[in-house]
Amino acid sequence: MVTLEPCTMCAGAAVHARVEEIIFGALDPKAGAVHSWFRIASDGRRNHRAMVIPGVIGKECADLFTKFFLPSPEEDIRENLSVRSPRFPVAHIREAGPDPAILRMSFRG
């Protein structure tokens, strides 16, 4: 039982592990591999099939993901994406520049 529909890798692992039931809450229209996009676990061409039960407390599961990935109201989205922000410390990489030794290399065929 999982909150989000399993991806292709997870669905394949469940088939190989011979899991009998896959129960999930929220559909994943971009990468769901047992109900939305593919139906790997219930494909008749495989040597093992799992029963898929989608949408169990689906609304609550979808709300969990929405709340987790949305920024909180007190956070300014521009501050989070700023190069000078401590959460995005790449300013020193830009200031360093390319290695002069690499710039002197010449590639001759």
N, CA, C and O of each residue as an XYZ file, in Angstrom:
436
protein
N       0.855     -1.167      0.000
C       0.000      0.000      0.000
C       0.899      1.228      0.000
O       1.759      1.381      0.867
N       0.691      2.100     -0.981
C       1.492      3.314     -1.123
C       0.577      4.509     -1.394
O      -0.579      4.341     -1.784
N       1.108      5.720     -1.184
C       0.300      6.916     -1.395
C       0.175      7.281     -2.866
O      -0.875      7.759     -3.296
N       1.243      7.062     -3.654
C       1.260      7.445     -5.063
C       1.403      6.203     -5.937
O       2.091      5.250     -5.571
N       0.756      6.224     -7.078
C       0.830      5.111     -8.024
C       2.286      4.785     -8.350
O       3.063      5.692     -8.651
N       2.669      3.514     -8.296
C       4.059      3.138     -8.540
C       4.536      3.483     -9.953
O       3.765      3.467    -10.913
N       5.829      3.793    -10.048
C       6.453      4.077    -11.339
C       6.779      2.745    -12.033
O       6.474      1.674    -11.507
N       7.388      2.821    -13.193
C       7.718      1.624    -13.964
C       8.675      0.716    -13.204
O       8.474     -0.498    -13.160
N       9.711      1.290    -12.607
C      10.685      0.484    -11.877
C      10.051     -0.214    -10.678
O      10.287     -1.400    -10.448
N       9.252      0.519     -9.924
C       8.612     -0.058     -8.742
C       7.582     -1.117     -9.123
O       7.463     -2.143     -8.453
N       6.842     -0.865    -10.196
C       5.853     -1.851    -10.651
C       6.549     -3.127    -11.114
O       6.085     -4.229    -10.822
N       7.657     -2.983    -11.832
C       8.423     -4.152    -12.262
C       8.983     -4.924    -11.090
O       8.977     -6.155    -11.096
N       9.470     -4.214    -10.080
C       9.980     -4.876     -8.881
C       8.869     -5.629     -8.157
O       9.096     -6.726     -7.646
N       7.678     -5.055     -8.110
C       6.543     -5.729     -7.464
C       6.171     -7.007     -8.212
O       5.841     -8.017     -7.592
N       6.223     -6.965     -9.543
C       5.916     -8.164    -10.345
C       6.964     -9.243    -10.094
O       6.622    -10.406     -9.883
N       8.234     -8.862    -10.116
C       9.303     -9.846     -9.898
C       9.291    -10.397     -8.483
O       9.681    -11.544     -8.264
N       8.850     -9.596     -7.517
C       8.750    -10.056     -6.128
C       7.460    -10.836     -5.884
O       7.223    -11.332     -4.782
N       6.632    -10.940     -6.922
C       5.355    -11.657     -6.860
C       4.421    -11.105     -5.786
O       3.786    -11.858     -5.048
N       4.350     -9.774     -5.714
C       3.411     -9.109     -4.808
C       2.003     -9.414     -5.313
O       1.741     -9.328     -6.513
N       1.103     -9.767     -4.412
C      -0.245    -10.158     -4.824
C      -1.164     -8.973     -5.079
O      -1.985     -9.017     -5.995
N      -1.040     -7.906     -4.278
C      -1.907     -6.734     -4.415
C      -1.082     -5.459     -4.359
O      -0.161     -5.332     -3.552
N      -1.425     -4.523     -5.226
C      -0.835     -3.189     -5.176
C      -1.989     -2.222     -4.920
O      -2.879     -2.065     -5.755
N      -1.959     -1.582     -3.762
C      -3.010     -0.650     -3.361
C      -2.366      0.725     -3.265
O      -1.365      0.901     -2.571
N      -2.944      1.704     -3.966
C      -2.375      3.043     -3.900
C      -3.482      4.073     -3.854
O      -4.629      3.799     -4.208
N      -3.108      5.282     -3.402
C      -4.082      6.349     -3.239
C      -4.206      7.244     -4.449
O      -5.213      7.195     -5.155
N      -3.195      8.068     -4.704
C      -3.272      9.078     -5.751
C      -2.760      8.543     -7.083
O      -1.753      7.838     -7.137
N      -3.468      8.889     -8.156
C      -3.021      8.531     -9.500
C      -1.838      9.400     -9.887
O      -1.730     10.545     -9.447
N      -0.948      8.852    -10.714
C       0.184      9.615    -11.228
C       0.087      9.635    -12.749
O       0.588      8.723    -13.407
N      -0.551     10.662    -13.321
C      -0.764     10.677    -14.764
C       0.512     10.834    -15.584
O       0.498     10.578    -16.788
N       1.614     11.248    -14.963
C       2.864     11.408    -15.703
C       3.717     10.144    -15.710
O       4.362      9.847    -16.716
N       3.734      9.402    -14.618
C       4.644      8.260    -14.528
C       4.009      7.016    -13.925
O       4.714      6.043    -13.657
N       2.714      7.018    -13.706
C       2.060      5.858    -13.113
C       2.123      4.644    -14.026
O       1.790      4.730    -15.209
N       2.546      3.521    -13.480
C       2.790      2.356    -14.323
C       1.903      1.152    -14.009
O       2.109      0.074    -14.566
N       0.919      1.323    -13.124
C       0.021      0.199    -12.855
C      -1.432      0.512    -13.187
O      -2.280     -0.381    -13.186
N      -1.722      1.789    -13.474
C      -3.100      2.131    -13.804
C      -3.199      3.289    -14.795
O      -3.965      3.208    -15.755
N      -2.441      4.363    -14.580
C      -2.591      5.571    -15.387
C      -1.921      5.474    -16.752
O      -2.587      5.590    -17.781
N      -0.623      5.263    -16.764
C       0.153      5.308    -17.991
C       0.353      3.915    -18.579
O       0.084      3.694    -19.760
N       0.819      2.987    -17.772
C       0.990      1.589    -18.173
C       0.175      0.718    -17.231
O      -0.367      1.202    -16.238
N       0.093     -0.541    -17.540
C      -0.555     -1.513    -16.648
C       0.369     -2.717    -16.485
O       0.010     -3.851    -16.805
N       1.548     -2.440    -15.987
C       2.597     -3.455    -15.889
C       2.195     -4.599    -14.964
O       2.438     -5.762    -15.286
N       1.595     -4.294    -13.838
C       1.291     -5.328    -12.847
C       0.163     -6.252    -13.275
O       0.082     -7.382    -12.793
N      -0.705     -5.803    -14.165
C      -1.835     -6.652    -14.563
C      -1.740     -7.096    -16.022
O      -2.719     -7.596    -16.577
N      -0.595     -6.924    -16.639
C      -0.394     -7.311    -18.036
C      -0.432     -8.831    -18.156
O       0.322     -9.527    -17.474
N      -1.287     -9.340    -19.002
C      -1.457    -10.785    -19.175
C      -0.262    -11.486    -19.792
O      -0.184    -12.713    -19.737
N       0.665    -10.754    -20.373
C       1.849    -11.370    -20.985
C       2.918    -11.715    -19.966
O       3.889    -12.393    -20.302
N       2.768    -11.278    -18.764
C       3.768    -11.558    -17.721
C       3.445    -12.864    -17.012
O       2.304    -13.325    -17.003
N       4.487    -13.451    -16.416
C       4.289    -14.720    -15.716
C       3.628    -14.551    -14.358
O       3.171    -15.531    -13.770
N       3.571    -13.340    -13.857
C       2.894    -13.061    -12.590
C       2.104    -11.772    -12.738
O       2.575    -10.823    -13.364
N       0.935    -11.733    -12.180
C       0.092    -10.540    -12.208
C      -0.347    -10.215    -10.788
O      -0.601    -11.103     -9.974
N      -0.426     -8.924    -10.516
C      -0.877     -8.460     -9.206
C      -2.227     -7.783     -9.367
O      -2.502     -7.157    -10.390
N      -3.056     -7.913     -8.362
C      -4.331     -7.207     -8.355
C      -4.037     -5.750     -8.003
O      -3.340     -5.478     -7.025
N      -4.560     -4.817     -8.788
C      -4.323     -3.395     -8.578
C      -5.608     -2.758     -8.054
O      -6.672     -2.885     -8.659
N      -5.489     -2.073     -6.923
C      -6.629     -1.388     -6.320
C      -6.268      0.096     -6.235
O      -5.566      0.508     -5.311
N      -6.746      0.910     -7.201
C      -6.386      2.331     -7.215
C      -7.348      3.194     -6.409
O      -8.488      2.808     -6.149
N      -6.862      4.373     -6.019
C      -7.721      5.405     -5.458
C      -8.173      5.230     -4.032
O      -9.132      5.882     -3.620
N      -7.521      4.371     -3.250
C      -7.909      4.208     -1.850
C      -7.449      5.456     -1.096
O      -6.258      5.769     -1.087
N      -8.357      6.150     -0.481
C      -8.171      7.473      0.135
C      -7.338      8.389     -0.793
O      -6.396      9.054     -0.361
N      -7.717      8.393     -2.057
C      -7.000      9.134     -3.085
C      -6.941     10.619     -2.856
O      -5.897     11.234     -3.078
N      -8.031     11.216     -2.418
C      -8.067     12.662     -2.184
C      -7.082     13.057     -1.085
O      -6.353     14.040     -1.223
N      -7.062     12.304     -0.016
C      -6.149     12.592      1.089
C      -4.694     12.432      0.658
O      -3.843     13.235      1.040
N      -4.404     11.409     -0.129
C      -3.038     11.194     -0.612
C      -2.608     12.317     -1.545
O      -1.483     12.807     -1.450
N      -3.492     12.725     -2.442
C      -3.165     13.817     -3.359
C      -2.944     15.115     -2.584
O      -2.059     15.896     -2.935
N      -3.728     15.357     -1.544
C      -3.558     16.550     -0.715
C      -2.206     16.549      0.005
O      -1.588     17.600      0.173
N      -1.753     15.370      0.426
C      -0.437     15.266      1.069
C       0.664     15.771      0.146
O       1.520     16.553      0.561
N       0.639     15.321     -1.111
C       1.659     15.734     -2.071
C       1.542     17.217     -2.389
O       2.555     17.907     -2.503
N       0.342     17.705     -2.529
C       0.144     19.125     -2.821
C       0.693     19.986     -1.700
O       1.393     20.965     -1.958
N       0.387     19.638     -0.465
C       0.870     20.420      0.670
C       2.387     20.336      0.810
O       3.030     21.313      1.192
N       2.958     19.179      0.505
C       4.401     19.007      0.657
C       5.187     19.824     -0.360
O       6.201     20.430     -0.012
N       4.733     19.849     -1.615
C       5.505     20.478     -2.670
C       5.200     21.958     -2.888
O       5.964     22.637     -3.575
N       4.116     22.476     -2.331
C       3.840     23.903     -2.445
C       4.639     24.670     -1.397
O       4.772     24.203     -0.266
N       5.176     25.845     -1.755
C       5.891     26.624     -0.744
C       4.911     27.162      0.289
O       3.745     27.419     -0.010
N       5.400     27.325      1.491
C       4.542     27.870      2.543
C       4.325     29.359      2.284
O       5.156     29.988      1.629
N       3.239     29.938      2.777
C       2.926     31.343      2.501
C       3.998     32.314      2.984
O       4.188     33.363      2.368
N       4.704     31.995      4.066
C       5.707     32.942      4.579
C       7.012     32.920      3.776
O       7.848     33.809      3.937
N       7.194     31.914      2.915
C       8.393     31.863      2.087
C       8.161     32.630      0.794
O       7.109     32.506      0.168
N       9.133     33.410      0.407
C       9.065     34.132     -0.855
C       9.729     33.265     -1.914
O      10.910     32.942     -1.794
N       8.996     32.890     -2.934
C       9.514     31.986     -3.954
C      10.738     32.577     -4.649
O      11.634     31.835     -5.050
N      10.789     33.900     -4.796
C      11.951     34.527     -5.434
C      13.194     34.371     -4.579
O      14.290     34.209     -5.115
N      13.051     34.415     -3.263
C      14.193     34.237     -2.370
C      14.728     32.812     -2.460
O      15.939     32.599     -2.412
N      13.834     31.838     -2.591
C      14.256     30.442     -2.674
C      15.028     30.150     -3.950
O      15.884     29.266     -3.964
N      14.740     30.876     -5.019
C      15.394     30.629     -6.293
C      16.576     31.558     -6.547
O      17.240     31.447     -7.578
N      16.842     32.463     -5.629
C      17.918     33.427     -5.807
C      19.278     32.746     -5.754
O      19.490     31.823     -4.967
N      20.196     33.205     -6.597
C      21.549     32.655     -6.607
C      22.270     32.963     -5.302
O      23.110     32.177     -4.863
N      21.960     34.084     -4.681
C      22.619     34.464     -3.446
C      21.984     33.810     -2.215
O      22.474     33.992     -1.101
N      20.944     33.083     -2.398
C      20.267     32.431     -1.285
C      21.127     31.313     -0.720
O      21.745     30.580     -1.491
N      21.190     31.154      0.607
C      21.950     30.041      1.184
C      21.361     28.679      0.811
O      22.047     27.663      0.920
N      20.086     28.646      0.369
C      19.488     27.378     -0.027
C      19.919     26.975     -1.441
O      19.690     25.841     -1.860
N      20.537     27.897     -2.170
C      20.939     27.633     -3.544
C      22.371     28.139     -3.723
O      22.592     29.102     -4.457
N      23.356     27.501     -3.058
C      24.707     28.062     -2.995
C      25.558     27.734     -4.228
O      26.448     26.887     -4.151
N      25.299     28.387     -5.346
C      26.104     28.145     -6.537
C      26.879     29.377     -6.974
O      27.563     29.336     -7.996
N      26.792     30.472     -6.226
C      27.488     31.696     -6.616
C      28.991     31.469     -6.703
O      29.640     31.988     -7.612
N      29.551     30.709     -5.780
C      30.996     30.467     -5.801
C      31.416     29.663     -7.029
O      32.553     29.796     -7.482
N      30.545     28.849     -7.567
C      30.871     28.074     -8.765
C      30.967     29.007     -9.964
O      31.866     28.857    -10.791
N      30.076     29.946    -10.066
C      30.110     30.897    -11.179
C      31.335     31.808    -11.090
O      31.925     32.152    -12.114
N      31.715     32.194     -9.892
C      32.847     33.098     -9.717
C      34.165     32.409    -10.036
O      35.107     33.075    -10.466
N      34.261     31.113     -9.842
C      35.511     30.401    -10.049
C      35.901     30.363    -11.519
O      37.084     30.480    -11.838
N      34.946     30.204    -12.415
C      35.237     30.162    -13.842
C      35.853     28.830    -14.255
O      36.088     27.962    -13.414
N      36.112     28.672    -15.545
C      36.668     27.418    -16.033
C      38.149     27.279    -15.667
O      38.840     28.269    -15.429
N      38.608     26.057    -15.630
C      40.001     25.765    -15.319
C      40.882     26.221    -16.479
O      40.654     25.795    -17.611
N      41.899     27.087    -16.232
C      42.754     27.563    -17.322
C      43.471     26.432    -18.054
O      43.726     26.544    -19.253
N      43.798     25.352    -17.361
C      44.482     24.231    -18.015
C      43.590     23.601    -19.080
O      44.078     23.170    -20.124
N      42.322     23.549    -18.826
C      41.395     22.974    -19.812
C      41.271     23.893    -21.010
O      41.151     23.429    -22.144
N      41.298     25.202    -20.763
C      41.199     26.146    -21.875
C      42.406     26.082    -22.796
O      42.276     26.353    -23.990
N      43.608     25.723    -22.263
C      44.809     25.635    -23.075
C      44.895     24.358    -23.896
O      45.696     24.269    -24.826
N      44.082     23.378    -23.560
C      44.135     22.094    -24.280
C      43.676     22.277    -25.720
O      42.740     23.026    -25.999
N      44.334     21.598    -26.606
C      43.868     21.609    -28.009
C      43.641     20.173    -28.421
O      44.443     19.293    -28.110
N      42.581     19.946    -29.098
C      42.235     18.599    -29.537
C      42.547     18.493    -31.028
O      41.905     19.130    -31.864
N      43.534     17.684    -31.330
C      43.945     17.503    -32.726
C      43.620     16.085    -33.139
O      43.897     15.133    -32.410
N      43.032     15.953    -34.306
C      42.644     14.638    -34.808
C      43.696     14.061    -35.603
O      43.548     12.950    -36.112
